């Protein structure tokens, strides 16, 4: 099945709460970005996100964190695409007094959130995958 991955740095402008804490909506937006890429790769169209099955948050996100967002299509219908998403923290702010830009690369990615969701690409907007890949590669 199709897979996509995106890595993003969380900035001060993403902070929603005191202490540099970022709200969960920021992570949900990242799920949507990965879903869009998956649909473009799969159908040649951005499609529409219609429902989340479940979103679970396991770890807080702070400004300075680097997140890796992974997604894949696990089920496919005529127009629907069900996806799974995982977010991991891979770098975090070291929080060393007097060194505000110090960061730590985590030895193991730290699970931040998971979700499942369904997107739809109407039949008339789906492009035959073979033709789409041919246009992209120029073959």
ABEGO torsion letter per residue (X at the ends): XBBBBBBBBBBAAABABBGGBBBAAAAAAAAAAAAAAAAAAAAGBAEBBABBABBBBABBBBBGBBBBBBBBBABBBAABBBBBBBBBBABBBAGBBGBAABBBBBABBBBABBBBBBBBBBAAABBBAAAAAAAAAGX
